[in-house]
Amino acid sequence: SFLEAVLPVAEREGVRLALHPNDPPVPKIGGVPFLFHSRNNFRRALALASSPSHALCLCLGCWSEMGERGTDVVREFGPAGKIVYVHFQAVQGCVPCFHETF
């Protein structure tokens, strides 16, 4: 699989890969599946491989569009070291009715 091929190289080189949520976080657009639109799908993806190089990006805007609280995401994935970095983005509302703010 892709992860089996890439993660050993990333580990060897000290690189951490971060899964970014789909923006917008919807199941599909134009018939194309979007995999990273829910917390459960992130759980599933991270469970595919156990590696310090396999983690996620906490894009606060995208996670809030999913209806998720950033603090809840941090509590779940932070203790395991699965958050590589954080994007600060302000969003009001969640899918399907949301907009970015300042």
N, C-alpha and C positions, 0 to 999 in steps of 0.2 A: 504494500500500500504506500501511498504518498508519505504518510507519517513515518512508517518504518524506514523509508529511504532517507528522509530529510532530518529527522530528529537526532540520529547519531552524529551527523555532521554538525548540526547546530550545537549540540552539547560539546563536541570536541573543540569548536571554535568559540565557545562562550556566548553564543547568540540565543536570545529568548524570542520565540515566535508568539505573537499576540493575535488571537482571533478578534476581529472587530465586528460589532453587530451590523447587520444590514441596515441601511438607511434609505428609506423608512423600513422599520422592522415588521414587514408583512410576509406572509407565507410565499407569495409569488407575485411577480409583475410581468405582464405580457406573456404568461405561460411559463416563465423561467422561475424555477424554485429558488427561494431565498432560505438558506439553512439556518442562519443565525438571527432569528427573529424572536426567540423566547429563551427564558432562563433554562428551561428543561433541555432545549437543544444544545445550549452551552454545556450543561452537565453531560449530555450524551457524547459530545465531541471531546471533552476533556477526559472522559472515561476510556476513550479509544487507545490512549497511550499514557503510560506513567513516565513523565520526563520533566525535569526542571525547566526545560526549554519549551514546554508546551503549556501555554497560558492564555490569558485574555486581556483585551483592552477594556478598561472601564470608561466607555464614552457615556458620560452622564446624560447627554441629550438623547442618545439612542435608547439607553436603558429606561429613561423616563417616558419616552414614546411608547415603550412596551408596557407601561404602567407599573414599572419597578422602581423601588426606592434605592438610591445609591448606597445608603447605609446597610440595607439588607444584603445587597450584592457583596459589599465589602465583608460583612460578617460571614457570609457563606464561603467566598473564595479567597479572601485575604489570609486567614490563618494557614492555609495550605500553600501560600506563596504563589497563587495562580493569577495575580494581577500584575501585569508588566508595567503599565502606565495608565494615567487617567487623562481623558479629554474633558475639559470644562466647557460645557455648552448649555445655554439656557433654553428650555422648551416649555411651552404651556400646552397642556392637554396631552392626549395620547392617541394612538392609532384608533380610528381613522381620522380624527379631527384634532390636529396639533399645528403649532407654528413656532419657529425659532424666535427668540427675543433677545434683547440686550440687557 
